[in-house]
Amino acid sequence: MTADHSTLAEVPGLIRVENTTPEQLAEHCARMTRESYPHQQVYGRYCTIEQYVDCPPEQVYDYLRQGHHLEEWTCSLRDFGPTDTPGLWLGRDLLEPGTGIYCKVVANSEAMTVDYHCAWDQGETLWMVYLMRVVPASLVLDEPGSVVTWTNCRHPYYDANPFPERAPRPDRRWVGEYWDLFYAGHTVEMHNLKAILEHRHKAGLPVSVPPTRAVAR
């Protein structure tokens, strides 16, 4: 089937072979390429990291989809347990004392995507969304193991707490104040994830472990 692209001529700003020579395209891309980039240009609105993990993708996905494992590989999320809302967990974020973090896992086994829908202080509006995907390394790197990607988008609530009355204390720092450190902090946590999965897989141990508290309904 051949698509009708006639209306594309009406779209301003498109760069395609129909209106750009290969030489012009190469020159345009060269102008866009820099030896270094400002942090805000790369991570100002979106923060994506990636990592190779020497562990089968099915096991990596199974580990990530079980939310209680966040207690193992994240730096500060601990003590998750079920709430009265099915599928919603409540834990503690030790980054800021007294802060509760709510989390719901949305996973797709076919695409091997795992999304953590989270929020500090309240569980009605889960606006902090951590988007993770497990890709078989055999498909993209021609080797065993997995490639894990992790993306965060800068939701407007990062700039101001929408529920200040829910904070444990007035002087508690807001999560958005840490945004500029997300790349570094998430890279540390991704290294934790890699280390745990590779250690257990190499040792022939079960990659996943049971939750220490009751499983969310």
Secondary structure per residue as TSV (DSSP state, phi and psi in degrees):
chain	resnum	aa	ss	phi	psi
A	1	M	-	360.0	132.7
A	2	T	-	-104.1	125.3
A	3	A	-	-78.9	151.7
A	4	D	-	-91.1	108.7
A	5	H	-	-101.1	13.9
A	6	S	G	-60.6	-32.8
A	7	T	G	-75.7	-11.6
A	8	L	G	-63.8	-24.6
A	9	A	G	-62.4	-20.7
A	10	E	G	-85.1	-10.3
A	11	V	S	-88.5	118.3
A	12	P	T	-74.1	147.4
A	13	G	T	85.9	1.0
A	14	L	-	-72.7	141.3
A	15	I	-	-119.4	110.2
A	16	R	-	-141.2	165.7
A	17	V	T	-63.3	-19.2
A	18	E	T	-69.3	-23.8
A	19	N	T	-128.2	6.8
A	20	T	-	-141.8	131.4
A	21	T	-	-78.7	158.7
A	22	P	H	-56.1	-36.3
A	23	E	H	-66.1	-42.4
A	24	Q	H	-64.9	-39.2
A	25	L	H	-64.3	-44.3
A	26	A	H	-62.2	-40.6
A	27	E	H	-65.4	-41.2
A	28	H	H	-62.3	-44.9
A	29	C	H	-66.1	-35.8
A	30	A	H	-63.7	-39.2
A	31	R	H	-66.1	-28.3
A	32	M	H	-81.8	-13.7
A	33	T	-	-94.3	132.1
A	34	R	-	-126.5	156.6
A	35	E	S	-71.8	-29.9
A	36	S	S	-145.7	157.8
A	37	Y	-	-132.7	142.5
A	38	P	-	-60.5	144.6
A	39	H	H	-55.0	-43.5
A	40	Q	H	-65.8	-31.9
A	41	Q	H	-67.0	-35.4
A	42	V	H	-87.7	-41.9
A	43	Y	H	-121.2	14.3
A	44	G	S	-66.3	-41.4
A	45	R	S	-114.8	-26.5
A	46	Y	E	-132.3	142.2
A	47	C	E	-129.2	110.7
A	48	T	E	-122.2	132.6
A	49	I	E	-128.8	164.7
A	50	E	E	-148.9	157.5
A	51	Q	E	-157.6	141.8
A	52	Y	E	-85.8	136.4
A	53	V	E	-128.2	124.2
A	54	D	S	-82.3	72.8
A	55	C	S	-157.7	141.0
A	56	P	-	-56.3	140.3
A	57	P	H	-60.7	-34.9
A	58	E	H	-63.5	-37.6
A	59	Q	H	-73.1	-37.4
A	60	V	H	-63.5	-46.1
A	61	Y	H	-60.7	-46.0
A	62	D	H	-61.2	-36.1
A	63	Y	H	-67.1	-48.1
A	64	L	H	-67.2	-34.6
A	65	R	H	-70.3	-16.0
A	66	Q	S	-93.9	103.3
A	67	G	G	-59.2	-24.8
A	68	H	G	-66.7	-18.0
A	69	H	G	-69.3	-13.7
A	70	L	H	-56.1	-27.7
A	71	E	H	-66.4	-21.0
A	72	E	H	-89.6	-48.5
A	73	W	H	-100.2	-15.0
A	74	T	S	-83.1	157.9
A	75	C	S	-72.2	-32.8
A	76	S	S	-135.9	-3.0
A	77	L	E	-87.8	123.7
A	78	R	E	-142.4	163.2
A	79	D	E	60.3	45.8
A	80	F	E	-74.8	141.6
A	81	G	E	-150.8	162.8
A	82	P	E	-71.8	151.2
A	83	T	-	-105.0	-176.8
A	84	D	S	-73.1	-13.4
A	85	T	S	-89.5	121.9
A	86	P	T	-54.6	130.1
A	87	G	T	83.1	-6.4
A	88	L	E	-100.7	126.9
A	89	W	E	-106.1	154.5
A	90	L	E	-127.6	127.0
A	91	G	E	-133.1	-167.0
A	92	R	E	-117.9	138.6
A	93	D	E	-104.5	104.0
A	94	L	T	-74.8	-0.8
A	95	L	T	-59.3	-36.5
A	96	E	S	-131.0	113.6
A	97	P	T	-52.5	138.6
A	98	G	T	81.8	4.4
A	99	T	-	-93.8	123.6
A	100	G	E	-91.2	145.0
A	101	I	E	-127.3	126.9
A	102	Y	E	-95.8	145.0
A	103	C	E	-148.9	135.6
A	104	K	E	-127.2	132.3
A	105	V	E	-96.4	128.6
A	106	V	E	-119.0	110.2
A	107	A	E	-124.1	151.0
A	108	N	E	-130.4	113.4
A	109	S	T	-70.6	-31.8
A	110	E	T	-69.4	-44.8
A	111	A	T	-86.8	-11.3
A	112	M	T	54.6	48.6
A	113	T	E	-105.3	143.6
A	114	V	E	-134.9	116.0
A	115	D	E	-113.2	128.1
A	116	Y	E	-101.3	113.1
A	117	H	E	-95.9	113.5
A	118	C	E	-131.2	168.2
A	119	A	E	-166.5	145.3
A	120	W	E	-77.5	146.4
A	121	D	S	74.4	-29.3
A	122	Q	-	-148.4	154.0
A	123	G	S	-113.0	9.7
A	124	E	S	-82.3	-38.6
A	125	T	-	-117.9	99.5
A	126	L	-	-92.8	86.6
A	127	W	-	-97.8	-17.2
A	128	M	E	-87.4	106.9
A	129	V	E	-114.9	120.9
A	130	Y	E	-104.0	115.0
A	131	L	E	-102.5	115.9
A	132	M	E	-123.5	145.9
A	133	R	E	-138.4	139.6
A	134	V	E	-107.6	124.5
A	135	V	E	-116.7	129.5
A	136	P	E	-59.1	123.6
A	137	A	H	-64.2	-23.3
A	138	S	H	-62.3	-28.5
A	139	L	H	-79.2	-35.3
A	140	V	H	-112.1	-20.6
A	141	L	T	-123.2	-4.2
A	142	D	S	57.1	43.9
A	143	E	S	-152.4	161.3
A	144	P	S	-66.1	164.8
A	145	G	S	104.6	-159.3
A	146	S	E	-138.1	152.9
A	147	V	E	-113.2	126.5
A	148	V	E	-112.1	127.2
A	149	T	E	-112.5	151.2
A	150	W	E	-145.1	121.5
A	151	T	E	-125.5	137.8
A	152	N	E	-122.3	142.9
A	153	C	E	-111.3	143.7
A	154	R	-	-81.9	86.5
A	155	H	-	-61.4	146.8
A	156	P	G	-56.2	-26.9
A	157	Y	G	-67.0	-17.4
A	158	Y	G	-62.7	-27.8
A	159	D	T	-81.0	-21.7
A	160	A	S	-158.0	134.0
A	161	N	-	-64.9	116.9
A	162	P	S	-77.6	-11.7
A	163	F	-	-131.2	61.9
A	164	P	G	-61.8	-26.1
A	165	E	G	-70.0	-14.9
A	166	R	G	-90.1	-9.7
A	167	A	S	-65.8	145.8
A	168	P	S	-67.7	-22.0
A	169	R	S	-160.1	152.4
A	170	P	T	-63.1	-30.4
A	171	D	T	-93.8	10.1
A	172	R	-	-67.1	130.7
A	173	R	-	-64.7	146.0
A	174	W	-	-90.1	148.2
A	175	V	G	-58.0	-33.4
A	176	G	G	-64.8	-21.1
A	177	E	G	-67.6	-14.6
A	178	Y	G	-96.8	1.5
A	179	W	G	-54.5	-42.9
A	180	D	G	-63.8	-15.1
A	181	L	G	-100.4	3.4
A	182	F	H	-60.3	-44.2
A	183	Y	H	-58.5	-49.6
A	184	A	H	-65.9	-46.8
A	185	G	H	-63.8	-42.5
A	186	H	H	-70.6	-30.3
A	187	T	H	-64.9	-41.1
A	188	V	H	-58.7	-45.5
A	189	E	H	-68.4	-36.1
A	190	M	H	-64.2	-37.4
A	191	H	H	-64.6	-37.5
A	192	N	H	-60.4	-46.6
A	193	L	H	-58.3	-47.8
A	194	K	H	-59.4	-46.1
A	195	A	H	-62.7	-43.7
A	196	I	H	-64.8	-49.9
A	197	L	H	-64.5	-44.0
A	198	E	H	-68.8	-38.0
A	199	H	H	-61.2	-49.6
A	200	R	H	-68.0	-40.7
A	201	H	H	-65.3	-44.1
A	202	K	H	-65.1	-34.6
A	203	A	H	-83.8	-2.9
A	204	G	T	74.2	22.2
A	205	L	-	-92.3	157.5
A	206	P	-	-59.5	132.0
A	207	V	S	-71.0	-41.9
A	208	S	S	-91.8	150.4
A	209	V	-	-125.9	154.1
A	210	P	-	-67.8	152.9
A	211	P	-	-68.7	150.3
A	212	T	S	-81.2	-16.3
A	213	R	S	-125.1	170.0
A	214	A	-	-57.3	143.3
A	215	V	-	-72.8	139.2
A	216	A	-	-60.8	141.7
A	217	R	-	-75.9	360.0
